[in-house]
Amino acid sequence: MIKRTLLVVVFLGTAVAVVYSQYQARTLFIEIQQLKVSLDRYETEWGQLQLELMTLSEHSRIEDAAYSKLHFITPKYNDIIYIKQ
């Protein structure tokens, strides 16, 4: 009788452990899926930022900003001083 009771308790404990482990596995799977979605969003944003960086650092854009906003001018040939070491 005691063996049967002990056996039933062990089986119930094992059943509860299986249910709990399945619950944890599903919870972790959901978290992994959410993190994958976040990773996809971050990778998309990274690509957009790389494209924006390339656009902003183009030589012609920098040169246009120097001329229009900073009022830079190209020096005349006679105004250029070369320093030799």
QUINORVEN-V163106 format. One record per pair of residues at least 12 apart in sequence whose C-alpha atoms are under 8 Angstrom apart, sorted by the first residue. I is the first residue (numbers start at 1). GAP is how many residues later the second one is. Records with the same first field share a line. If there is no record, write none. Layout:
I: GAP / GAP
This chain:
none
